[in-house]
Amino acid sequence: MRDQKARNKIRRGRPKKVRRCWDGGNKVMFKTEEDADAEVRFRSALHSDRKAPKRSYLCKLCQHWHITAMSEEDYQSLASE
């Protein structure tokens, strides 16, 4: 019961309607960096494994924010290859 109350408290600030990116993938679009960061905190509290989101980033295609489990260091190493 206590865990459910904690989840509900965290969940209150989350957007109700989910919009997806135009790239054809399954990425959720957030209007602001603050909204995306709030979702990172919410999901990180639920998931303690390596798949929990770590950060938000601005999408060059749709100009909205997305979240990812990939660290900035891993992304930079992939981008430089």
Distance bins in CASP14 RR format, pairs under 12 A and 6 or more apart:
PFRMAT RR
TARGET T0000
AUTHOR 0000-0000-0000
RMODE 2
METHOD distances of the structure
MODEL  1
1 7 0 0 0 0 0 1 0 0 0 0 0
1 8 0 0 0 0 0 1 0 0 0 0 0
2 8 0 0 0 0 0 1 0 0 0 0 0
2 9 0 0 0 0 0 1 0 0 0 0 0
3 9 0 0 0 0 0 1 0 0 0 0 0
3 10 0 0 0 0 0 1 0 0 0 0 0
3 45 0 0 0 0 0 1 0 0 0 0 0
3 46 0 0 0 0 1 0 0 0 0 0 0
4 10 0 0 0 0 0 1 0 0 0 0 0
4 11 0 0 0 0 0 1 0 0 0 0 0
4 46 0 0 0 0 0 1 0 0 0 0 0
5 11 0 0 0 0 0 1 0 0 0 0 0
5 12 0 0 0 0 0 1 0 0 0 0 0
6 12 0 0 0 0 0 1 0 0 0 0 0
6 42 0 0 0 0 0 1 0 0 0 0 0
6 45 1 0 0 1 0 0 0 0 0 0 0
6 46 0 0 0 0 0 1 0 0 0 0 0
7 14 0 0 0 0 0 1 0 0 0 0 0
7 42 0 0 0 0 1 0 0 0 0 0 0
7 43 0 0 0 0 0 1 0 0 0 0 0
7 45 1 0 0 1 0 0 0 0 0 0 0
7 46 1 0 0 1 0 0 0 0 0 0 0
8 14 0 0 0 0 0 1 0 0 0 0 0
8 42 0 0 0 0 0 1 0 0 0 0 0
9 42 0 0 0 0 0 1 0 0 0 0 0
9 45 0 0 0 0 0 1 0 0 0 0 0
10 38 0 0 0 0 1 0 0 0 0 0 0
10 39 0 0 0 0 0 1 0 0 0 0 0
10 40 0 0 0 0 0 1 0 0 0 0 0
10 41 1 0 0 1 0 0 0 0 0 0 0
10 42 1 0 1 0 0 0 0 0 0 0 0
10 43 0 0 0 0 1 0 0 0 0 0 0
10 44 0 0 0 0 0 1 0 0 0 0 0
10 45 1 0 0 1 0 0 0 0 0 0 0
10 46 0 0 0 0 1 0 0 0 0 0 0
11 38 0 0 0 0 0 1 0 0 0 0 0
11 39 0 0 0 0 0 1 0 0 0 0 0
11 41 0 0 0 0 0 1 0 0 0 0 0
11 42 1 0 0 1 0 0 0 0 0 0 0
11 43 0 0 0 0 0 1 0 0 0 0 0
11 45 0 0 0 0 0 1 0 0 0 0 0
11 46 0 0 0 0 1 0 0 0 0 0 0
12 38 0 0 0 0 0 1 0 0 0 0 0
12 42 0 0 0 0 0 1 0 0 0 0 0
13 34 0 0 0 0 0 1 0 0 0 0 0
13 35 0 0 0 0 1 0 0 0 0 0 0
13 37 0 0 0 0 0 1 0 0 0 0 0
13 38 1 0 0 1 0 0 0 0 0 0 0
13 39 0 0 0 0 1 0 0 0 0 0 0
13 41 0 0 0 0 0 1 0 0 0 0 0
13 42 0 0 0 0 1 0 0 0 0 0 0
14 28 0 0 0 0 0 1 0 0 0 0 0
14 30 0 0 0 0 0 1 0 0 0 0 0
14 34 0 0 0 0 0 1 0 0 0 0 0
14 35 0 0 0 0 1 0 0 0 0 0 0
14 36 0 0 0 0 0 1 0 0 0 0 0
14 37 0 0 0 0 0 1 0 0 0 0 0
14 38 1 0 0 1 0 0 0 0 0 0 0
14 39 1 0 0 1 0 0 0 0 0 0 0
14 40 0 0 0 0 0 1 0 0 0 0 0
14 41 0 0 0 0 0 1 0 0 0 0 0
14 42 1 0 0 1 0 0 0 0 0 0 0
14 43 0 0 0 0 0 1 0 0 0 0 0
14 46 0 0 0 0 0 1 0 0 0 0 0
15 28 0 0 0 0 1 0 0 0 0 0 0
15 29 0 0 0 0 1 0 0 0 0 0 0
15 30 1 0 0 1 0 0 0 0 0 0 0
15 31 0 0 0 0 1 0 0 0 0 0 0
15 32 0 0 0 0 0 1 0 0 0 0 0
15 34 0 0 0 0 0 1 0 0 0 0 0
15 35 1 0 0 1 0 0 0 0 0 0 0
15 36 0 0 0 0 0 1 0 0 0 0 0
15 38 0 0 0 0 1 0 0 0 0 0 0
15 39 0 0 0 0 1 0 0 0 0 0 0
15 42 0 0 0 0 0 1 0 0 0 0 0
15 64 0 0 0 0 0 1 0 0 0 0 0
15 65 0 0 0 0 0 1 0 0 0 0 0
16 35 0 0 0 0 0 1 0 0 0 0 0
17 28 0 0 0 0 0 1 0 0 0 0 0
17 29 0 0 0 0 0 1 0 0 0 0 0
17 30 0 0 0 0 0 1 0 0 0 0 0
17 31 0 0 0 0 0 1 0 0 0 0 0
17 35 0 0 0 0 0 1 0 0 0 0 0
18 26 0 0 0 0 0 1 0 0 0 0 0
18 27 0 0 0 0 0 1 0 0 0 0 0
18 28 1 0 1 0 0 0 0 0 0 0 0
18 29 0 0 0 0 1 0 0 0 0 0 0
18 30 0 0 0 0 1 0 0 0 0 0 0
18 35 0 0 0 0 0 1 0 0 0 0 0
18 39 0 0 0 0 0 1 0 0 0 0 0
18 64 0 0 0 0 0 1 0 0 0 0 0
19 26 0 0 0 0 0 1 0 0 0 0 0
19 27 0 0 0 0 1 0 0 0 0 0 0
19 28 1 0 0 1 0 0 0 0 0 0 0
19 29 1 0 1 0 0 0 0 0 0 0 0
19 30 0 0 0 0 1 0 0 0 0 0 0
19 31 0 0 0 0 1 0 0 0 0 0 0
19 35 0 0 0 0 0 1 0 0 0 0 0
19 59 0 0 0 0 0 1 0 0 0 0 0
19 62 0 0 0 0 1 0 0 0 0 0 0
19 64 1 0 0 1 0 0 0 0 0 0 0
19 65 0 0 0 0 0 1 0 0 0 0 0
19 66 0 0 0 0 0 1 0 0 0 0 0
20 26 1 0 0 1 0 0 0 0 0 0 0
20 27 1 0 0 1 0 0 0 0 0 0 0
20 28 1 0 0 1 0 0 0 0 0 0 0
20 29 1 0 0 1 0 0 0 0 0 0 0
20 30 0 0 0 0 0 1 0 0 0 0 0
20 59 0 0 0 0 0 1 0 0 0 0 0
20 61 0 0 0 0 0 1 0 0 0 0 0
20 62 0 0 0 0 1 0 0 0 0 0 0
20 64 0 0 0 0 0 1 0 0 0 0 0
20 66 0 0 0 0 0 1 0 0 0 0 0
21 27 1 0 1 0 0 0 0 0 0 0 0
21 28 1 0 0 1 0 0 0 0 0 0 0
21 29 1 0 1 0 0 0 0 0 0 0 0
21 30 0 0 0 0 0 1 0 0 0 0 0
21 57 0 0 0 0 0 1 0 0 0 0 0
21 58 0 0 0 0 0 1 0 0 0 0 0
21 59 1 0 0 1 0 0 0 0 0 0 0
21 60 0 0 0 0 0 1 0 0 0 0 0
21 61 1 0 0 1 0 0 0 0 0 0 0
21 62 1 0 1 0 0 0 0 0 0 0 0
21 63 0 0 0 0 0 1 0 0 0 0 0
21 64 1 0 0 1 0 0 0 0 0 0 0
21 65 0 0 0 0 0 1 0 0 0 0 0
21 66 1 0 0 1 0 0 0 0 0 0 0
21 67 0 0 0 0 0 1 0 0 0 0 0
22 29 0 0 0 0 1 0 0 0 0 0 0
22 59 0 0 0 0 1 0 0 0 0 0 0
22 60 0 0 0 0 0 1 0 0 0 0 0
22 61 1 0 0 1 0 0 0 0 0 0 0
22 62 1 0 1 0 0 0 0 0 0 0 0
22 63 0 0 0 0 1 0 0 0 0 0 0
22 64 0 0 0 0 1 0 0 0 0 0 0
22 66 0 0 0 0 0 1 0 0 0 0 0
23 29 0 0 0 0 0 1 0 0 0 0 0
23 59 1 0 0 1 0 0 0 0 0 0 0
23 60 0 0 0 0 0 1 0 0 0 0 0
23 61 1 0 1 0 0 0 0 0 0 0 0
23 62 1 0 0 1 0 0 0 0 0 0 0
23 64 0 0 0 0 0 1 0 0 0 0 0
23 66 0 0 0 0 1 0 0 0 0 0 0
24 59 0 0 0 0 0 1 0 0 0 0 0
24 61 0 0 0 0 1 0 0 0 0 0 0
24 62 0 0 0 0 0 1 0 0 0 0 0
25 59 0 0 0 0 0 1 0 0 0 0 0
25 61 0 0 0 0 0 1 0 0 0 0 0
25 62 0 0 0 0 0 1 0 0 0 0 0
25 66 0 0 0 0 0 1 0 0 0 0 0
26 66 0 0 0 0 0 1 0 0 0 0 0
26 67 0 0 0 0 0 1 0 0 0 0 0
27 36 0 0 0 0 0 1 0 0 0 0 0
27 39 0 0 0 0 0 1 0 0 0 0 0
27 53 0 0 0 0 0 1 0 0 0 0 0
27 56 0 0 0 0 0 1 0 0 0 0 0
27 57 0 0 0 0 0 1 0 0 0 0 0
27 59 1 0 0 1 0 0 0 0 0 0 0
27 61 0 0 0 0 1 0 0 0 0 0 0
27 62 0 0 0 0 1 0 0 0 0 0 0
27 64 0 0 0 0 1 0 0 0 0 0 0
27 65 0 0 0 0 1 0 0 0 0 0 0
27 66 1 0 1 0 0 0 0 0 0 0 0
27 67 0 0 0 0 1 0 0 0 0 0 0
27 68 0 0 0 0 1 0 0 0 0 0 0
28 35 0 0 0 0 1 0 0 0 0 0 0
28 36 0 0 0 0 1 0 0 0 0 0 0
28 39 1 0 0 1 0 0 0 0 0 0 0
28 40 0 0 0 0 0 1 0 0 0 0 0
28 43 0 0 0 0 0 1 0 0 0 0 0
28 53 0 0 0 0 0 1 0 0 0 0 0
28 56 0 0 0 0 0 1 0 0 0 0 0
28 59 0 0 0 0 0 1 0 0 0 0 0
28 62 0 0 0 0 0 1 0 0 0 0 0
28 64 0 0 0 0 1 0 0 0 0 0 0
28 65 0 0 0 0 1 0 0 0 0 0 0
28 66 1 0 0 1 0 0 0 0 0 0 0
28 67 1 0 0 1 0 0 0 0 0 0 0
28 68 0 0 0 0 0 1 0 0 0 0 0
29 35 0 0 0 0 1 0 0 0 0 0 0
29 36 0 0 0 0 1 0 0 0 0 0 0
29 39 0 0 0 0 0 1 0 0 0 0 0
29 56 0 0 0 0 0 1 0 0 0 0 0
29 57 0 0 0 0 0 1 0 0 0 0 0
29 58 0 0 0 0 0 1 0 0 0 0 0
29 59 1 0 0 1 0 0 0 0 0 0 0
29 61 0 0 0 0 0 1 0 0 0 0 0
29 62 1 0 0 1 0 0 0 0 0 0 0
29 63 0 0 0 0 1 0 0 0 0 0 0
29 64 1 1 0 0 0 0 0 0 0 0 0
29 65 1 0 0 1 0 0 0 0 0 0 0
29 66 1 0 0 1 0 0 0 0 0 0 0
29 67 0 0 0 0 0 1 0 0 0 0 0
30 36 1 0 1 0 0 0 0 0 0 0 0
30 37 0 0 0 0 1 0 0 0 0 0 0
30 38 0 0 0 0 1 0 0 0 0 0 0
30 39 1 0 0 1 0 0 0 0 0 0 0
30 40 0 0 0 0 1 0 0 0 0 0 0
30 42 0 0 0 0 0 1 0 0 0 0 0
30 53 0 0 0 0 0 1 0 0 0 0 0
30 56 1 0 0 1 0 0 0 0 0 0 0
30 57 0 0 0 0 0 1 0 0 0 0 0
30 58 0 0 0 0 1 0 0 0 0 0 0
30 59 0 0 0 0 1 0 0 0 0 0 0
30 62 0 0 0 0 0 1 0 0 0 0 0
30 63 0 0 0 0 0 1 0 0 0 0 0
30 64 1 0 0 1 0 0 0 0 0 0 0
30 65 1 0 1 0 0 0 0 0 0 0 0
30 66 1 0 0 1 0 0 0 0 0 0 0
30 67 1 0 0 1 0 0 0 0 0 0 0
31 38 0 0 0 0 0 1 0 0 0 0 0
31 39 0 0 0 0 0 1 0 0 0 0 0
31 56 0 0 0 0 0 1 0 0 0 0 0
31 58 0 0 0 0 0 1 0 0 0 0 0
31 59 0 0 0 0 0 1 0 0 0 0 0
31 62 0 0 0 0 0 1 0 0 0 0 0
31 63 0 0 0 0 0 1 0 0 0 0 0
31 64 1 0 0 1 0 0 0 0 0 0 0
31 65 1 0 0 1 0 0 0 0 0 0 0
31 66 0 0 0 0 0 1 0 0 0 0 0
32 38 0 0 0 0 1 0 0 0 0 0 0
32 39 0 0 0 0 0 1 0 0 0 0 0
32 56 0 0 0 0 1 0 0 0 0 0 0
32 58 0 0 0 0 0 1 0 0 0 0 0
32 63 0 0 0 0 0 1 0 0 0 0 0
32 64 0 0 0 0 1 0 0 0 0 0 0
32 65 1 0 0 1 0 0 0 0 0 0 0
33 39 0 0 0 0 0 1 0 0 0 0 0
33 40 0 0 0 0 0 1 0 0 0 0 0
33 55 0 0 0 0 0 1 0 0 0 0 0
33 56 1 0 1 0 0 0 0 0 0 0 0
33 57 0 0 0 0 1 0 0 0 0 0 0
33 58 1 0 0 1 0 0 0 0 0 0 0
33 59 0 0 0 0 0 1 0 0 0 0 0
33 64 0 0 0 0 0 1 0 0 0 0 0
33 65 1 0 1 0 0 0 0 0 0 0 0
33 66 0 0 0 0 0 1 0 0 0 0 0
33 67 0 0 0 0 0 1 0 0 0 0 0
34 40 0 0 0 0 0 1 0 0 0 0 0
34 41 0 0 0 0 0 1 0 0 0 0 0
34 56 0 0 0 0 1 0 0 0 0 0 0
34 65 0 0 0 0 1 0 0 0 0 0 0
35 41 0 0 0 0 0 1 0 0 0 0 0
35 42 0 0 0 0 0 1 0 0 0 0 0
35 56 0 0 0 0 1 0 0 0 0 0 0
35 64 0 0 0 0 1 0 0 0 0 0 0
35 65 1 0 0 1 0 0 0 0 0 0 0
35 66 0 0 0 0 0 1 0 0 0 0 0
35 67 0 0 0 0 1 0 0 0 0 0 0
36 42 0 0 0 0 0 1 0 0 0 0 0
36 43 0 0 0 0 0 1 0 0 0 0 0
36 53 0 0 0 0 1 0 0 0 0 0 0
36 54 0 0 0 0 0 1 0 0 0 0 0
36 55 0 0 0 0 1 0 0 0 0 0 0
36 56 1 1 0 0 0 0 0 0 0 0 0
36 57 0 0 0 0 1 0 0 0 0 0 0
36 58 0 0 0 0 1 0 0 0 0 0 0
36 59 0 0 0 0 0 1 0 0 0 0 0
36 64 0 0 0 0 1 0 0 0 0 0 0
36 65 1 1 0 0 0 0 0 0 0 0 0
36 66 1 0 0 1 0 0 0 0 0 0 0
36 67 1 0 1 0 0 0 0 0 0 0 0
36 68 0 0 0 0 1 0 0 0 0 0 0
37 43 0 0 0 0 0 1 0 0 0 0 0
37 44 0 0 0 0 0 1 0 0 0 0 0
37 53 0 0 0 0 1 0 0 0 0 0 0
37 54 0 0 0 0 0 1 0 0 0 0 0
37 55 0 0 0 0 1 0 0 0 0 0 0
37 56 1 0 1 0 0 0 0 0 0 0 0
37 57 0 0 0 0 0 1 0 0 0 0 0
37 65 0 0 0 0 1 0 0 0 0 0 0
37 66 0 0 0 0 0 1 0 0 0 0 0
37 67 0 0 0 0 1 0 0 0 0 0 0
38 44 0 0 0 0 0 1 0 0 0 0 0
38 45 0 0 0 0 0 1 0 0 0 0 0
38 53 0 0 0 0 0 1 0 0 0 0 0
38 56 0 0 0 0 1 0 0 0 0 0 0
38 65 0 0 0 0 0 1 0 0 0 0 0
38 67 0 0 0 0 1 0 0 0 0 0 0
39 45 0 0 0 0 0 1 0 0 0 0 0
39 46 0 0 0 0 0 1 0 0 0 0 0
39 52 0 0 0 0 0 1 0 0 0 0 0
39 53 1 0 0 1 0 0 0 0 0 0 0
39 54 0 0 0 0 0 1 0 0 0 0 0
39 55 0 0 0 0 0 1 0 0 0 0 0
39 56 1 0 0 1 0 0 0 0 0 0 0
39 65 0 0 0 0 1 0 0 0 0 0 0
39 66 0 0 0 0 1 0 0 0 0 0 0
39 67 1 0 1 0 0 0 0 0 0 0 0
39 68 0 0 0 0 0 1 0 0 0 0 0
40 46 0 0 0 0 0 1 0 0 0 0 0
40 47 0 0 0 0 0 1 0 0 0 0 0
40 52 0 0 0 0 1 0 0 0 0 0 0
40 53 1 0 1 0 0 0 0 0 0 0 0
40 54 1 0 0 1 0 0 0 0 0 0 0
40 55 1 0 0 1 0 0 0 0 0 0 0
40 56 1 0 1 0 0 0 0 0 0 0 0
40 57 0 0 0 0 0 1 0 0 0 0 0
40 65 0 0 0 0 0 1 0 0 0 0 0
40 66 0 0 0 0 0 1 0 0 0 0 0
40 67 1 0 1 0 0 0 0 0 0 0 0
40 68 0 0 0 0 1 0 0 0 0 0 0
40 69 0 0 0 0 1 0 0 0 0 0 0
41 47 0 0 0 0 0 1 0 0 0 0 0
41 52 0 0 0 0 0 1 0 0 0 0 0
41 53 0 0 0 0 1 0 0 0 0 0 0
41 54 0 0 0 0 0 1 0 0 0 0 0
41 55 0 0 0 0 0 1 0 0 0 0 0
41 56 0 0 0 0 0 1 0 0 0 0 0
41 67 0 0 0 0 0 1 0 0 0 0 0
42 52 0 0 0 0 0 1 0 0 0 0 0
42 53 0 0 0 0 1 0 0 0 0 0 0
42 67 0 0 0 0 1 0 0 0 0 0 0
43 49 0 0 0 0 0 1 0 0 0 0 0
43 51 0 0 0 0 1 0 0 0 0 0 0
43 52 1 0 1 0 0 0 0 0 0 0 0
43 53 1 0 1 0 0 0 0 0 0 0 0
43 54 0 0 0 0 1 0 0 0 0 0 0
43 55 0 0 0 0 0 1 0 0 0 0 0
43 56 0 0 0 0 0 1 0 0 0 0 0
43 67 1 0 0 1 0 0 0 0 0 0 0
43 68 0 0 0 0 0 1 0 0 0 0 0
43 69 0 0 0 0 1 0 0 0 0 0 0
44 50 0 0 0 0 0 1 0 0 0 0 0
44 51 0 0 0 0 0 1 0 0 0 0 0
44 52 1 0 1 0 0 0 0 0 0 0 0
44 53 1 0 0 1 0 0 0 0 0 0 0
44 54 1 0 0 1 0 0 0 0 0 0 0
44 55 0 0 0 0 0 1 0 0 0 0 0
44 56 0 0 0 0 0 1 0 0 0 0 0
44 67 0 0 0 0 1 0 0 0 0 0 0
44 69 0 0 0 0 1 0 0 0 0 0 0
45 52 0 0 0 0 1 0 0 0 0 0 0
45 53 0 0 0 0 0 1 0 0 0 0 0
46 52 1 0 0 1 0 0 0 0 0 0 0
46 53 0 0 0 0 0 1 0 0 0 0 0
47 53 0 0 0 0 1 0 0 0 0 0 0
47 54 0 0 0 0 0 1 0 0 0 0 0
47 67 0 0 0 0 0 1 0 0 0 0 0
47 69 0 0 0 0 1 0 0 0 0 0 0
49 69 0 0 0 0 1 0 0 0 0 0 0
50 69 1 0 0 1 0 0 0 0 0 0 0
50 70 0 0 0 0 0 1 0 0 0 0 0
50 71 0 0 0 0 1 0 0 0 0 0 0
50 74 0 0 0 0 0 1 0 0 0 0 0
51 67 0 0 0 0 0 1 0 0 0 0 0
51 68 0 0 0 0 0 1 0 0 0 0 0
51 69 1 0 1 0 0 0 0 0 0 0 0
51 70 0 0 0 0 0 1 0 0 0 0 0
52 67 0 0 0 0 1 0 0 0 0 0 0
52 68 0 0 0 0 0 1 0 0 0 0 0
52 69 1 0 0 1 0 0 0 0 0 0 0
52 70 0 0 0 0 0 1 0 0 0 0 0
52 71 0 0 0 0 0 1 0 0 0 0 0
53 65 0 0 0 0 0 1 0 0 0 0 0
53 66 0 0 0 0 1 0 0 0 0 0 0
53 67 1 0 1 0 0 0 0 0 0 0 0
53 68 1 0 0 1 0 0 0 0 0 0 0
53 69 1 0 1 0 0 0 0 0 0 0 0
53 70 0 0 0 0 1 0 0 0 0 0 0
53 71 0 0 0 0 0 1 0 0 0 0 0
54 67 0 0 0 0 1 0 0 0 0 0 0
54 68 1 0 0 1 0 0 0 0 0 0 0
54 69 1 0 1 0 0 0 0 0 0 0 0
54 70 1 0 0 1 0 0 0 0 0 0 0
54 71 1 0 1 0 0 0 0 0 0 0 0
54 72 0 0 0 0 1 0 0 0 0 0 0
54 73 0 0 0 0 0 1 0 0 0 0 0
54 74 0 0 0 0 1 0 0 0 0 0 0
54 75 0 0 0 0 0 1 0 0 0 0 0
55 65 0 0 0 0 0 1 0 0 0 0 0
55 66 0 0 0 0 1 0 0 0 0 0 0
55 67 1 0 0 1 0 0 0 0 0 0 0
55 68 1 0 0 1 0 0 0 0 0 0 0
55 69 0 0 0 0 1 0 0 0 0 0 0
55 70 0 0 0 0 1 0 0 0 0 0 0
55 71 1 0 0 1 0 0 0 0 0 0 0
55 72 1 0 0 1 0 0 0 0 0 0 0
55 73 0 0 0 0 0 1 0 0 0 0 0
55 74 0 0 0 0 0 1 0 0 0 0 0
55 75 0 0 0 0 1 0 0 0 0 0 0
56 64 0 0 0 0 0 1 0 0 0 0 0
56 65 1 0 1 0 0 0 0 0 0 0 0
56 66 1 0 0 1 0 0 0 0 0 0 0
56 67 1 0 1 0 0 0 0 0 0 0 0
56 68 1 0 0 1 0 0 0 0 0 0 0
56 69 0 0 0 0 0 1 0 0 0 0 0
56 70 0 0 0 0 0 1 0 0 0 0 0
56 72 0 0 0 0 0 1 0 0 0 0 0
57 63 0 0 0 0 0 1 0 0 0 0 0
57 64 0 0 0 0 0 1 0 0 0 0 0
57 65 1 0 0 1 0 0 0 0 0 0 0
57 66 1 0 1 0 0 0 0 0 0 0 0
57 67 1 0 0 1 0 0 0 0 0 0 0
57 68 1 0 0 1 0 0 0 0 0 0 0
57 69 0 0 0 0 0 1 0 0 0 0 0
57 70 0 0 0 0 1 0 0 0 0 0 0
57 71 0 0 0 0 0 1 0 0 0 0 0
57 72 0 0 0 0 1 0 0 0 0 0 0
57 75 0 0 0 0 1 0 0 0 0 0 0
57 76 0 0 0 0 0 1 0 0 0 0 0
57 79 0 0 0 0 0 1 0 0 0 0 0
58 64 1 0 0 1 0 0 0 0 0 0 0
58 65 1 0 1 0 0 0 0 0 0 0 0
58 66 0 0 0 0 1 0 0 0 0 0 0
58 67 0 0 0 0 0 1 0 0 0 0 0
58 68 0 0 0 0 0 1 0 0 0 0 0
59 65 1 0 0 1 0 0 0 0 0 0 0
59 66 1 0 1 0 0 0 0 0 0 0 0
59 67 0 0 0 0 0 1 0 0 0 0 0
59 68 0 0 0 0 0 1 0 0 0 0 0
60 66 0 0 0 0 0 1 0 0 0 0 0
68 74 0 0 0 0 1 0 0 0 0 0 0
68 75 1 0 0 1 0 0 0 0 0 0 0
68 78 0 0 0 0 0 1 0 0 0 0 0
69 75 0 0 0 0 0 1 0 0 0 0 0
70 76 0 0 0 0 0 1 0 0 0 0 0
70 77 0 0 0 0 0 1 0 0 0 0 0
70 78 0 0 0 0 1 0 0 0 0 0 0
70 79 0 0 0 0 0 1 0 0 0 0 0
71 77 0 0 0 0 1 0 0 0 0 0 0
71 78 0 0 0 0 0 1 0 0 0 0 0
72 78 0 0 0 0 0 1 0 0 0 0 0
72 79 0 0 0 0 0 1 0 0 0 0 0
73 79 0 0 0 0 0 1 0 0 0 0 0
73 80 0 0 0 0 0 1 0 0 0 0 0
74 80 0 0 0 0 0 1 0 0 0 0 0
74 81 0 0 0 0 0 1 0 0 0 0 0
75 81 0 0 0 0 0 1 0 0 0 0 0
END
